[in-house]
Amino acid sequence: MLRDGLYALKFAATHDGEPEEGSGLAVLRSGTVIGSDPMGAVFTGAYEYDDRRNLNRVRLRLEIPPDGVLVTGFAAGPAGASLDVVGAFSDTPTDTAAFIQIAGASLGVQIRYLGPPPT
């Protein structure tokens, strides 16, 4: 199961036939998630462990700033955008990866545990 703590995130997608990458940080604590990327997108939500399927399930709300663009090519426009993100990651002690769909595009996400949560 995902441990409470600080996680490094790497994102990978293809946009117009070209590979695109991004990164971010997330803090997980007591079933809640908060994080951001260097371009100003912020996400908040929850996570839980599914014992039966050996999966970490996440439900997030991604807030993209005005005129923000995701690595998938999704453009938020002048008003910005809010997107729901739902996914599941296999259980692993330190690193895991998954593919999720955001606004109709596939996004690879890799997460790596960095250490305990900030105090």
C-alpha positions in Angstrom: 0.0 0.0 0.0 1.1 3.6 -0.6 2.8 5.0 2.5 2.2 8.5 3.8 5.0 10.7 2.5 6.5 12.7 -0.3 6.4 11.3 -3.8 8.2 12.3 -7.1 6.0 12.1 -10.1 7.0 11.7 -13.8 4.4 12.1 -16.6 4.9 10.9 -20.2 2.6 11.3 -23.2 2.6 11.8 -26.9 1.3 15.0 -28.4 1.2 15.5 -32.2 3.4 12.4 -32.6 6.1 13.8 -30.3 7.0 12.5 -26.9 6.3 14.9 -24.0 7.4 14.7 -20.4 6.6 16.4 -17.1 7.1 16.1 -13.4 5.5 17.0 -10.1 5.5 16.3 -6.4 2.7 14.9 -4.2 2.2 14.6 -0.4 0.1 11.6 0.8 -1.1 11.7 4.4 -3.9 9.8 6.1 -5.8 9.0 2.9 -5.5 12.5 1.3 -3.3 13.7 -1.6 -2.1 17.2 -2.5 0.4 18.0 -5.2 1.5 20.2 -8.1 3.6 20.4 -11.1 6.1 23.2 -12.0 3.7 24.8 -14.4 1.1 25.5 -11.8 -1.4 22.6 -12.1 -2.6 21.6 -8.6 -4.3 18.4 -7.6 -6.1 17.3 -4.5 -8.0 14.1 -3.6 -7.9 10.8 -1.8 -6.3 7.4 -1.9 -7.2 4.0 -0.5 -5.8 0.5 -0.7 -7.9 -2.3 -2.2 -6.7 -5.5 -0.4 -8.7 -7.8 -2.6 -7.1 -6.5 -5.8 -3.8 -5.4 -4.3 -4.2 -1.9 -5.8 -3.8 1.6 -4.6 -6.8 3.6 -5.8 -6.7 7.4 -6.3 -9.4 10.0 -7.0 -8.1 13.4 -7.8 -9.3 16.8 -8.9 -6.8 18.5 -11.2 -6.9 22.3 -11.4 -5.1 23.7 -14.4 -4.3 27.4 -14.4 -5.5 29.8 -17.1 -3.8 29.0 -20.5 -2.1 25.9 -18.9 -1.3 23.0 -21.2 -0.8 19.4 -20.1 1.9 17.1 -21.6 -1.0 15.4 -23.4 -1.7 18.6 -25.3 -4.9 19.4 -23.4 -5.1 23.2 -23.3 -7.1 24.8 -20.4 -7.9 28.1 -22.2 -8.1 31.5 -20.6 -10.5 30.4 -17.8 -8.3 27.4 -16.7 -9.9 24.0 -16.2 -10.8 21.4 -13.6 -10.6 17.7 -14.4 -11.4 14.6 -12.4 -8.7 11.9 -12.4 -9.3 8.3 -11.3 -6.7 5.6 -11.3 -5.2 2.6 -9.7 -1.5 1.6 -9.1 -0.2 -1.8 -8.3 1.1 -2.2 -4.8 4.8 -1.7 -4.6 7.1 -0.5 -1.8 8.9 2.3 -3.6 8.2 2.8 -7.3 5.2 2.1 -9.4 3.7 3.1 -12.8 0.4 3.2 -14.5 -1.4 4.6 -17.6 -4.4 6.8 -17.0 -6.8 8.7 -19.3 -7.0 12.5 -18.9 -9.4 14.4 -21.2 -9.4 11.5 -23.7 -5.6 11.2 -23.9 -3.4 8.4 -22.4 -0.8 9.5 -19.8 1.9 7.4 -18.3 2.5 8.2 -14.6 5.4 7.0 -12.5 5.5 7.6 -8.8 8.6 7.2 -6.5 8.5 7.4 -2.8 11.0 10.0 -1.5 10.5 9.9 2.3 8.2 10.5 5.2 5.7 13.4 5.1 6.9 16.8 6.1 6.1 17.8 9.7 
